[in-house]
Structures are given as structure tokens and as C-alpha cells.
């Protein structure tokens, strides 16, 4: 998969890519915010004013990894009212797998969906899904993918074990 780069846009308008990236990572009241890559920030559940600040900073899409029981319908309404696109990929330890990672990839491939904010409740599921996405879309081994997941917020041991178990059969292919 190709990653979308905003650099030409920012060079044209005199704004550096690094300054824009730092701006995204400072979205108001986003717990455990982390810049995953150019045009993509991850974190926990948006706080008061987070979505408004994200929209003001140019975020076009919100990718919510929470389940409907965690309030996705209310957030979808808020996001779309602010003019952003809303995507829900409900992730639980049981549903975590390559299918949600592929779905994430399809969303991220479309330049119209960037820049984006991806979140769950704490950032743990963001990290877990990010590890699977990175493994499936880049030339990284399972250990590098796990490290990326941890950098992105995956700190629950049970999620790390789940991701590791999903990567182990893949690792046997000699990557």
C-alpha cells in the first residue's frame, strides 16, 4: 500500500511537514496522542472539544475502533456535523485480526480520508491494530510490528499476546 504524503501541499504553502505533524500530535484533549505517520494521529477517546479542534486542524476523517456499546453513534453524529468523515472498525481482543487491519488499509489508502484521527478508549486497540496494519502493509517482521504497536499505544499484555499470536503463523513464512 502506498502511504499518502502531504509534503507537496505544505511546501507549496510554505508550511513544513514537521510543523504540521507536530500540530496534529497536539490535538486538544486527546489522551495518549501519538503521531503514527504523516497525516495520521492515534490516541484514546476524544475529550471535550477534541473533535472540534481536530476539525479546525484539518482532520478529514475519524476512525473509531470502539464498539457501538462504547458510544460510536453519538460520536458519528458529532463528527459528521463537523464536516469530517466517520469510520467505525469495532475492535475487541476477539475481533482483532487481519480483516480489521485490511479495512484500515483501505481507509488510509484513500487520500480523501487524510489527515485522519484514529482512536479507541485508551489507545491500546489503536496500537494493536496499527501493529497488524504495519505488518501487512510494509516490509517489517513480526518483532518490528510489535514495537510499532507498542509505540502507538499498545501496552496491555493481553493485547500484545493476541497480536503476537496473529503474527506468529505469518512469521513462519520466512519474513
Helices and strands as residue ranges (DSSP letters): H 7-12, H 17-25, E 34-37, E 40-43, H 50-56, E 61-64, G 68-70, H 72-81, E 85-88, H 98-109, G 111-113, E 116-119, H 124-137, H 142-151, H 157-171
